[in-house]
Structure formats: C-alpha cells, structure tokens
Amino acid sequence: MPPEHNNILKAVSDSPEQEIIDKQCSDLMTIIHEKLDLKAAPIKNVVQTLGVTPSQARKLVKGDITNFTIFELQTFLKRI
C-alpha cells in the first residue's frame, strides 16, 4: 500500500522549509488567479498589468510556481 499524504506539497518537497515556501507560492498564485482571472485574460493584458514577459505570463496562466520566487509573486500581487 502506498503511503498517504495529507499534503501534496509535503510529498514533493525536499525539506520542511521547501514545503513552506511551496505552500506560500501556491497560495500567492491562487490569489493572483482569483484577482485577474488569468484563464480568461489575454496574454497581452497579463503582460501589461503585471509587467512580465509573454513567457512569464504564460507560466503564470498555467499556475507554474516553480518559475517564480515568493518575492516575484508578491510583487505581481502588488501590481494588481
């Protein structure tokens, strides 16, 4: 029987510290998605609103937290 994990971030993180960072990034990404509705927004609008490159905008739309630091995500949130 495979081990059960109450928290997926605990299962994929290398350390307890990384788990905390991953959780914070995930929470920030969720807030950004809620405020901007990134799935419906054109990439051009995301680029202009957040001051990111088109490549970064696509990664944000996908919800890819591995490409952003907590500081970057907090900065994006402040720009909204």
N, CA, C and O atoms as a GROMACS GRO file, in nm:
protein
  320
    1MET      N    1   0.084  -0.117   0.000
    1MET     CA    2   0.000   0.000   0.000
    1MET      C    3   0.090   0.124   0.000
    1MET      O    4   0.178   0.136   0.085
    2PRO      N    5   0.067   0.218  -0.095
    2PRO     CA    6   0.150   0.340  -0.099
    2PRO      C    7   0.122   0.429   0.021
    2PRO      O    8   0.013   0.426   0.078
    3PRO      N    9   0.221   0.508   0.060
    3PRO     CA   10   0.200   0.598   0.174
    3PRO      C   11   0.096   0.704   0.140
    3PRO      O   12   0.085   0.748   0.026
    4GLU      N   13   0.020   0.744   0.240
    4GLU     CA   14  -0.079   0.850   0.221
    4GLU      C   15  -0.018   0.982   0.264
    4GLU      O   16   0.058   0.989   0.360
    5HIS      N   17  -0.053   1.085   0.193
    5HIS     CA   18  -0.002   1.218   0.224
    5HIS      C   19  -0.120   1.314   0.239
    5HIS      O   20  -0.204   1.326   0.149
    6ASN      N   21  -0.126   1.380   0.351
    6ASN     CA   22  -0.232   1.478   0.373
    6ASN      C   23  -0.207   1.604   0.293
    6ASN      O   24  -0.300   1.679   0.263
    7ASN      N   25  -0.085   1.627   0.259
    7ASN     CA   26  -0.047   1.748   0.190
    7ASN      C   27   0.045   1.712   0.074
    7ASN      O   28   0.153   1.658   0.095
    8ILE      N   29   0.000   1.740  -0.048
    8ILE     CA   30   0.080   1.704  -0.165
    8ILE      C   31   0.215   1.775  -0.165
    8ILE      O   32   0.314   1.719  -0.213
    9LEU      N   33   0.221   1.897  -0.111
    9LEU     CA   34   0.348   1.969  -0.107
    9LEU      C   35   0.448   1.899  -0.017
    9LEU      O   36   0.568   1.903  -0.043
   10LYS      N   37   0.400   1.836   0.087
   10LYS     CA   38   0.489   1.760   0.175
   10LYS      C   39   0.549   1.642   0.099
   10LYS      O   40   0.664   1.605   0.120
   11ALA      N   41   0.469   1.585   0.012
   11ALA     CA   42   0.515   1.469  -0.064
   11ALA      C   43   0.619   1.505  -0.170
   11ALA      O   44   0.708   1.424  -0.198
   12VAL      N   45   0.610   1.624  -0.227
   12VAL     CA   46   0.701   1.659  -0.336
   12VAL      C   47   0.815   1.751  -0.296
   12VAL      O   48   0.908   1.772  -0.374
   13SER      N   49   0.810   1.806  -0.177
   13SER     CA   50   0.914   1.899  -0.132
   13SER      C   51   1.033   1.823  -0.076
   13SER      O   52   1.018   1.716  -0.017
   14ASP      N   53   1.151   1.882  -0.095
   14ASP     CA   54   1.274   1.818  -0.049
   14ASP      C   55   1.297   1.832   0.101
   14ASP      O   56   1.367   1.752   0.162
   15SER      N   57   1.237   1.935   0.160
   15SER     CA   58   1.259   1.960   0.303
   15SER      C   59   1.137   2.032   0.359
   15SER      O   60   1.055   2.084   0.284
   16PRO      N   61   1.125   2.035   0.492
   16PRO     CA   62   1.014   2.109   0.554
   16PRO      C   63   1.017   2.258   0.518
   16PRO      O   64   0.913   2.321   0.503
   17GLU      N   65   1.137   2.313   0.504
   17GLU     CA   66   1.149   2.455   0.468
   17GLU      C   67   1.096   2.478   0.326
   17GLU      O   68   1.026   2.575   0.299
   18GLN      N   69   1.132   2.387   0.235
   18GLN     CA   70   1.086   2.400   0.097
   18GLN      C   71   0.935   2.381   0.089
   18GLN      O   72   0.869   2.444   0.007
   19GLU      N   73   0.881   2.296   0.173
   19GLU     CA   74   0.736   2.276   0.178
   19GLU      C   75   0.665   2.406   0.213
   19GLU      O   76   0.562   2.439   0.154
   20ILE      N   77   0.718   2.480   0.308
   20ILE     CA   78   0.660   2.608   0.349
   20ILE      C   79   0.666   2.708   0.234
   20ILE      O   80   0.569   2.778   0.206
   21ILE      N   81   0.780   2.714   0.167
   21ILE     CA   82   0.797   2.805   0.053
   21ILE      C   83   0.700   2.768  -0.058
   21ILE      O   84   0.635   2.855  -0.116
   22ASP      N   85   0.690   2.640  -0.089
   22ASP     CA   86   0.599   2.594  -0.194
   22ASP      C   87   0.454   2.628  -0.160
   22ASP      O   88   0.377   2.668  -0.248
   23LYS      N   89   0.418   2.613  -0.035
   23LYS     CA   90   0.281   2.644   0.009
   23LYS      C   91   0.254   2.794  -0.007
   23LYS      O   92   0.148   2.832  -0.055
   24GLN      N   93   0.349   2.878   0.033
   24GLN     CA   94   0.331   3.022   0.019
   24GLN      C   95   0.319   3.062  -0.128
   24GLN      O   96   0.234   3.143  -0.163
   25CYS      N   97   0.403   3.005  -0.213
   25CYS     CA   98   0.396   3.035  -0.356
   25CYS      C   99   0.262   2.989  -0.414
   25CYS      O  100   0.201   3.060  -0.495
   26SER      N  101   0.218   2.873  -0.374
   26SER     CA  102   0.090   2.822  -0.421
   26SER      C  103  -0.026   2.912  -0.378
   26SER      O  104  -0.116   2.941  -0.457
   27ASP      N  105  -0.022   2.957  -0.254
   27ASP     CA  106  -0.127   3.047  -0.204
   27ASP      C  107  -0.126   3.180  -0.280
   27ASP      O  108  -0.231   3.232  -0.316
   28LEU      N  109  -0.006   3.235  -0.304
   28LEU     CA  110   0.005   3.360  -0.379
   28LEU      C  111  -0.046   3.344  -0.522
   28LEU      O  112  -0.115   3.431  -0.575
   29MET      N  113  -0.011   3.232  -0.585
   29MET     CA  114  -0.057   3.207  -0.722
   29MET      C  115  -0.209   3.197  -0.726
   29MET      O  116  -0.271   3.247  -0.820
   30THR      N  117  -0.267   3.134  -0.627
   30THR     CA  118  -0.413   3.122  -0.620
   30THR      C  119  -0.478   3.260  -0.610
   30THR      O  120  -0.576   3.288  -0.678
   31ILE      N  121  -0.424   3.346  -0.526
   31ILE     CA  122  -0.478   3.481  -0.510
   31ILE      C  123  -0.465   3.560  -0.641
   31ILE      O  124  -0.558   3.629  -0.680
   32ILE      N  125  -0.351   3.549  -0.706
   32ILE     CA  126  -0.330   3.619  -0.834
   32ILE      C  127  -0.433   3.572  -0.936
   32ILE      O  128  -0.491   3.653  -1.008
   33HIS      N  129  -0.456   3.441  -0.943
   33HIS     CA  130  -0.554   3.387  -1.038
   33HIS      C  131  -0.695   3.436  -1.005
   33HIS      O  132  -0.772   3.466  -1.096
   34GLU      N  133  -0.728   3.444  -0.878
   34GLU     CA  134  -0.861   3.490  -0.839
   34GLU      C  135  -0.881   3.637  -0.875
   34GLU      O  136  -0.989   3.675  -0.920
   35LYS      N  137  -0.780   3.718  -0.856
   35LYS     CA  138  -0.792   3.862  -0.880
   35LYS      C  139  -0.790   3.898  -1.029
   35LYS      O  140  -0.855   3.994  -1.070
   36LEU      N  141  -0.717   3.823  -1.109
   36LEU     CA  142  -0.703   3.858  -1.250
   36LEU      C  143  -0.781   3.768  -1.345
   36LEU      O  144  -0.794   3.801  -1.463
   37ASP      N  145  -0.833   3.658  -1.298
   37ASP     CA  146  -0.899   3.560  -1.386
   37ASP      C  147  -0.807   3.530  -1.504
   37ASP      O  148  -0.843   3.553  -1.619
   38LEU      N  149  -0.690   3.479  -1.473
   38LEU     CA  150  -0.586   3.457  -1.574
   38LEU      C  151  -0.627   3.362  -1.686
   38LEU      O  152  -0.576   3.373  -1.798
   39LYS      N  153  -0.716   3.272  -1.658
   39LYS     CA  154  -0.757   3.177  -1.762
   39LYS      C  155  -0.832   3.247  -1.876
   39LYS      O  156  -0.826   3.203  -1.991
   40ALA      N  157  -0.903   3.356  -1.844
   40ALA     CA  158  -0.981   3.426  -1.946
   40ALA      C  159  -0.909   3.549  -2.002
   40ALA      O  160  -0.944   3.598  -2.110
   41ALA      N  161  -0.809   3.598  -1.930
   41ALA     CA  162  -0.741   3.721  -1.973
   41ALA      C  163  -0.644   3.694  -2.087
   41ALA      O  164  -0.571   3.595  -2.084
   42PRO      N  165  -0.643   3.782  -2.188
   42PRO     CA  166  -0.543   3.768  -2.295
   42PRO      C  167  -0.401   3.787  -2.239
   42PRO      O  168  -0.380   3.865  -2.146
   43ILE      N  169  -0.306   3.716  -2.294
   43ILE     CA  170  -0.167   3.724  -2.250
   43ILE      C  171  -0.119   3.870  -2.253
   43ILE      O  172  -0.047   3.913  -2.163
   44LYS      N  173  -0.158   3.944  -2.355
   44LYS     CA  174  -0.118   4.084  -2.368
   44LYS      C  175  -0.159   4.164  -2.244
   44LYS      O  176  -0.082   4.247  -2.196
   45ASN      N  177  -0.278   4.140  -2.193
   45ASN     CA  178  -0.326   4.212  -2.073
   45ASN      C  179  -0.246   4.172  -1.949
   45ASN      O  180  -0.216   4.256  -1.865
   46VAL      N  181  -0.213   4.045  -1.939
   46VAL     CA  182  -0.134   3.997  -1.825
   46VAL      C  183   0.004   4.062  -1.828
   46VAL      O  184   0.056   4.105  -1.725
   47VAL      N  185   0.064   4.068  -1.947
   47VAL     CA  186   0.196   4.131  -1.965
   47VAL      C  187   0.192   4.276  -1.919
   47VAL      O  188   0.279   4.320  -1.845
   48GLN      N  189   0.091   4.350  -1.964
   48GLN     CA  190   0.081   4.492  -1.930
   48GLN      C  191   0.049   4.514  -1.782
   48GLN      O  192   0.108   4.601  -1.718
   49THR      N  193  -0.041   4.436  -1.727
   49THR     CA  194  -0.082   4.454  -1.588
   49THR      C  195   0.028   4.420  -1.490
   49THR      O  196   0.051   4.494  -1.394
   50LEU      N  197   0.098   4.310  -1.514
   50LEU     CA  198   0.197   4.262  -1.418
   50LEU      C  199   0.340   4.302  -1.453
   50LEU      O  200   0.430   4.285  -1.371
   51GLY      N  201   0.361   4.354  -1.572
   51GLY     CA  202   0.496   4.394  -1.612
   51GLY      C  203   0.587   4.274  -1.629
   51GLY      O  204   0.703   4.276  -1.586
   52VAL      N  205   0.536   4.170  -1.692
   52VAL     CA  206   0.613   4.048  -1.714
   52VAL      C  207   0.631   4.026  -1.864
   52VAL      O  208   0.568   4.092  -1.946
   53THR      N  209   0.718   3.933  -1.899
   53THR     CA  210   0.736   3.896  -2.038
   53THR      C  211   0.621   3.803  -2.080
   53THR      O  212   0.555   3.744  -1.994
   54PRO      N  213   0.597   3.789  -2.211
   54PRO     CA  214   0.494   3.694  -2.255
   54PRO      C  215   0.520   3.552  -2.204
   54PRO      O  216   0.426   3.479  -2.171
   55SER      N  217   0.646   3.513  -2.199
   55SER     CA  218   0.679   3.379  -2.149
   55SER      C  219   0.640   3.364  -2.002
   55SER      O  220   0.582   3.263  -1.962
   56GLN      N  221   0.672   3.466  -1.922
   56GLN     CA  222   0.634   3.462  -1.781
   56GLN      C  223   0.482   3.464  -1.766
   56GLN      O  224   0.428   3.396  -1.679
   57ALA      N  225   0.415   3.541  -1.850
   57ALA     CA  226   0.269   3.548  -1.844
   57ALA      C  227   0.207   3.411  -1.870
   57ALA      O  228   0.112   3.371  -1.802
   58ARG      N  229   0.260   3.339  -1.969
   58ARG     CA  230   0.209   3.204  -1.999
   58ARG      C  231   0.231   3.110  -1.880
   58ARG      O  232   0.145   3.027  -1.850
   59LYS      N  233   0.345   3.122  -1.814
   59LYS     CA  234   0.372   3.037  -1.698
   59LYS      C  235   0.278   3.072  -1.582
   59LYS      O  236   0.235   2.983  -1.509
   60LEU      N  237   0.247   3.200  -1.567
   60LEU     CA  238   0.151   3.240  -1.464
   60LEU      C  239   0.013   3.185  -1.495
   60LEU      O  240  -0.056   3.136  -1.405
   61VAL      N  241  -0.028   3.191  -1.622
   61VAL     CA  242  -0.159   3.139  -1.661
   61VAL      C  243  -0.167   2.990  -1.631
   61VAL      O  244  -0.272   2.940  -1.588
   62LYS      N  245  -0.057   2.919  -1.653
   62LYS     CA  246  -0.054   2.775  -1.624
   62LYS      C  247  -0.048   2.745  -1.475
   62LYS      O  248  -0.073   2.633  -1.432
   63GLY      N  249  -0.014   2.848  -1.394
   63GLY     CA  250  -0.003   2.828  -1.250
   63GLY      C  251   0.127   2.762  -1.210
   63GLY      O  252   0.135   2.697  -1.105
   64ASP      N  253   0.229   2.778  -1.291
   64ASP     CA  254   0.358   2.714  -1.268
   64ASP      C  255   0.439   2.792  -1.163
   64ASP      O  256   0.504   2.891  -1.196
   65ILE      N  257   0.433   2.749  -1.038
   65ILE     CA  258   0.502   2.820  -0.930
   65ILE      C  259   0.651   2.795  -0.928
   65ILE      O  260   0.725   2.867  -0.860
   66THR      N  261   0.698   2.694  -0.999
   66THR     CA  262   0.840   2.661  -0.993
   66THR      C  263   0.928   2.765  -1.061
   66THR      O  264   1.050   2.768  -1.039
   67ASN      N  265   0.869   2.850  -1.142
   67ASN     CA  266   0.948   2.951  -1.214
   67ASN      C  267   0.950   3.087  -1.146
   67ASN      O  268   1.010   3.181  -1.198
   68PHE      N  269   0.886   3.098  -1.030
   68PHE     CA  270   0.876   3.227  -0.963
   68PHE      C  271   0.913   3.215  -0.816
   68PHE      O  272   0.887   3.113  -0.752
   69THR      N  273   0.975   3.321  -0.765
   69THR     CA  274   1.007   3.325  -0.623
   69THR      C  275   0.888   3.386  -0.547
   69THR      O  276   0.798   3.444  -0.607
   70ILE      N  277   0.891   3.372  -0.416
   70ILE     CA  278   0.788   3.434  -0.334
   70ILE      C  279   0.788   3.585  -0.358
   70ILE      O  280   0.682   3.647  -0.370
   71PHE      N  281   0.906   3.644  -0.364
   71PHE     CA  282   0.918   3.788  -0.386
   71PHE      C  283   0.852   3.830  -0.517
   71PHE      O  284   0.779   3.930  -0.520
   72GLU      N  285   0.878   3.756  -0.624
   72GLU     CA  286   0.818   3.790  -0.754
   72GLU      C  287   0.665   3.781  -0.747
   72GLU      O  288   0.596   3.870  -0.796
   73LEU      N  289   0.614   3.675  -0.688
   73LEU     CA  290   0.469   3.659  -0.679
   73LEU      C  291   0.406   3.770  -0.593
   73LEU      O  292   0.298   3.819  -0.624
   74GLN      N  293   0.474   3.807  -0.485
   74GLN     CA  294   0.424   3.917  -0.402
   74GLN      C  295   0.424   4.048  -0.481
   74GLN      O  296   0.332   4.128  -0.468
   75THR      N  297   0.528   4.069  -0.561
   75THR     CA  298   0.537   4.189  -0.644
   75THR      C  299   0.423   4.192  -0.746
   75THR      O  300   0.360   4.296  -0.766
   76PHE      N  301   0.395   4.079  -0.810
   76PHE     CA  302   0.286   4.072  -0.906
   76PHE      C  303   0.153   4.106  -0.837
   76PHE      O  304   0.070   4.179  -0.892
   77LEU      N  305   0.135   4.054  -0.718
   77LEU     CA  306   0.012   4.079  -0.644
   77LEU      C  307  -0.004   4.228  -0.612
   77LEU      O  308  -0.115   4.281  -0.617
   78LYS      N  309   0.106   4.295  -0.579
   78LYS     CA  310   0.100   4.438  -0.551
   78LYS      C  311   0.066   4.519  -0.675
   78LYS      O  312   0.007   4.626  -0.665
   79ARG      N  313   0.101   4.469  -0.791
   79ARG     CA  314   0.076   4.541  -0.916
   79ARG      C  315  -0.070   4.531  -0.962
   79ARG      O  316  -0.114   4.605  -1.050
   80ILE      N  317  -0.142   4.440  -0.904
   80ILE     CA  318  -0.282   4.419  -0.945
   80ILE      C  319  -0.369   4.533  -0.895
   80ILE      O  320  -0.489   4.534  -0.919
   0.00000   0.00000   0.00000
